[in-house]
Amino acid sequence: MEKAKKTKLFLGLSYLLLITVFLFLLFSKYNLTEITSYDFIKENRLYLLEFKNSNLFVVSLIFLILTILWVFPFLGFGSPIALLGGFIFGKWIGTLIVILGLSIGATFLYIFGNYFLKDLVREKFLNKFKNLEIKFKKSEFFYLLIYRFIGGIPWQLSCIIPTIFNVRVSNFFFASLIGIIPQIFLAVSIGSGLEKVIDQNSEVPKIIDIIFLPEIYLPILGFFILVFITIFLRRLFYKN
């Protein structure tokens, strides 16, 4: 028991150290104003796209690894990385890389949670999700797929809660891979649309001009439709 506590403490401190080093390296080179400025984004967009076009495999592999690390150990969620993936790679390649990276990262987080946090998760959430235990026993992959599709739980927590039900790692991975496709595709599409907006505008465009571009409003519309569908499905899925 004492050894397990020491291991958890070590991993927690290592996680904080990684985040601290990352933020230090980032902000030692750029300040927040520079990073969020339109000129900075436009100038670096050209550099990123040129580098990507000449080194597609290398850039894709680097982005895939960073996406995995974004989920585990940095505990990031899908939307920012999906927007960035669409911005750099476009809709189709961006969707493929982001979904694969998020699924692998989520699986690592699940394995970590299953090994180190299982008892804590059961203590905190078993009563709340007790009804899902029966469903998962009926058809583990099918209900995992629905669970990943409808969301409604913070991303990091949604990767750990299945430890309660002892789901197989392979089922968790493939259910995540398939289940997150709709929302990630829409987010990546918005990121791809934003890249086109920046390409076509030397100065910051008005919000109204951005929203009424088909590359932006169509995926946003699709996103809202998806939200309504998932809200309806959540009421059925989490119903006692």
N, C-alpha and C positions, 0 to 999 in steps of 0.2 A: 504493500500500500504506500509506504514511504517512498519507494523507488518510483512508483507511478506519479506521485506528486512532484518529485524532483524533475521527472521527465517532462511533465506538463509545464512546470515553471521554466525549464530550459527552452522549450519550444515557444512559449509565450514571449520570453525575453528576446529570443532570436527573431521572432516575427516583428517585434517593436524595433529592433536594431535594423532590420532590412528596410522597413518603412522610413526610419530616420535617415539612413544613408542615402536612400533613393531621393527623398525630398531635399536633402542637403546638396547632392550633386545637381539636381534640377535647378534649384534656386540660386546656387552659386554661379551658374552660367547665365540664367535669365531671371528677371523679376516678374512678378505677377502681371504687371501692366503690359510688359512686352509680350508675354505668352497669350494674353487675351486680346491683343490689338489686332485689328483687321489687316493691317500691313504685314504684321508678323506671320499671320496665317496664310495670306496670299503669297508672300515671298517663299515661305517654306513649303507651300503646296507645290510650287513648280519644282523645287529641289526633290521633294518626295516622289513626285510623279516621274521625273526624269530618271531618278535612281531605280524606281520600281520597274520602269519599262526596260531598263538595261540589265536588271538583276531580279527578274520576277520570282524565280524559285527561291533565291536567297532571302529576299524581302518577305516573301510569303512565309517561309520557315521561321524567320525572326519574329514576324507578327504573330504567328501561331504560338510560339514559345512564350511571347510576352502576354498573349491572351490567357494561356494556361496559368502563368504566374499571377496575372491580374485576379483570377478567381482564387487560386491557392498558391502561395500563402497570403496574398494581399487582400483577400476577401472583397474584391470588387464585384459589381453587378453588371448585367449585360448591356444596358443601354449605351453608356459612353463608348465602350469598345466596339459596339455594333455601328454606331454613328461614324467612328473613326475608320472602321473597316470599309464601310461604304464609301467614305470620302477618299480613301487611298486606292481601293481595288475595284470600286464599282459594285453594282448589285449582285452579280452572280458569283464571281470569285470571292468577293467580300463575304457574302452569306456562307459560302462553303467553309472558308477559313475560320470565321467567327463561331459558327455552330460547332465545328470540330474542336476548336480551342476551348470554348465554354464547356462543352461536354466532358472533355478530358479533365479540365480543371475542377469541374463539379464532382467528377468521379474521385479524384484525389482527395477532395474535401470530404466526400462521403466516407472514403476509406479511413481518413484521419479521424473523423467523428466516430466511426464505428469502433475504432481501436481505443481512443482516448476519452470520448465524451458520451459514450452510449448510456451509462448509468445515469448521468446527469440529465440527459435528454429524456430518458424514460420517466425520471422523477418529475420533470417539469411539464412534459407534454403528453404523456400516455393517456391520462384521463380525457384531455381535450380531443385527442384524435383516436380514441378507443374504437369508434365505429369504423375507422379505416382499416383497423387490424383484420377485421372479418373480410372486408373487401379484398385486401391484399392476399389473404390466404386463398380466396377463390380463384383469382387470376392475377398473379403478381405483375407480370409485364403489362397487361392491359390497363390495370388501374394505376400503375406507375406512369404509363403513357398519358392517361387523362390528367393525373396529378401534375405532371410537368407542363402539359398544355394549358391548363386553366390558371395556374399560378395562384395569386392571391396571398402568398406568403413571401416575406423578404427572401431574396435569392439565396443568401448564405444559409439562412435557417431551413429553407426548402431542401437544401442539399444534405442536411444533417438529420432532419426528422425521420426519413426512411430507415435510419438505424434502429428505430423502435421495432420495425417489422422484419428485420433480418433479411432484407431483400438481397438477391445476388448482385454482385458487382457488374456482371455482364448485362443484366436486365436494367440496372440503374443507368449504365452508360448508353445503351441503345434507346431506352425510353427518353432519356434527356436529348439525345441526338435528334430524334424524330419529333418529340413533343415541343421543342422550343423553336422549330422552324418558322411557323407563321409570324410570331412576334419579332423574331430576329430579322427575318426577311424584310419586314416593314421598316424596322429601325435602320437597317443597312440601306434600304432604298432612300430614306430621308437623308442619310449621310451622303449618298451618291448625288442626290439632288442638290444638296448644299455645295458640293464641289463644283457643280455646273454653274450655280449662282455666282460663286466667287470667280470662276473663270470668265464669266460674261460681264462682270462689274468691277471697274477699277476702284470705285469708292463704295462705301458701305451702302447697300440698297435698303430701301424702306421695308419695314416688316410686311406691309400690305402687298408689296411687289413680290416678296418671297413666297408668301402664303398662296397667292393665286397662280403660281407656276405649277403646271401639271406634275412635274417631278417631285413637288412637295405636297400639294394638297391631296393627290390621289393616295399615297401611302398613309397620310394622316387620317384621311377618311376611312381607309381600310383598317387602321389602328383602332379607331373609335368603334367600328363595327365589331372588331375582334374583342374589344373590351366588353361590349354588351353581351356578346355570345358567352364569354368566359364567366361573366357575373351570373348569368342564368345557370350555366353548368356547375358553378361553385355551389349554388344553393342546393342542387341535386346531389352533388358529390359529397359535400360535407354534412348533409342532412342526417340526423340521427335516425 
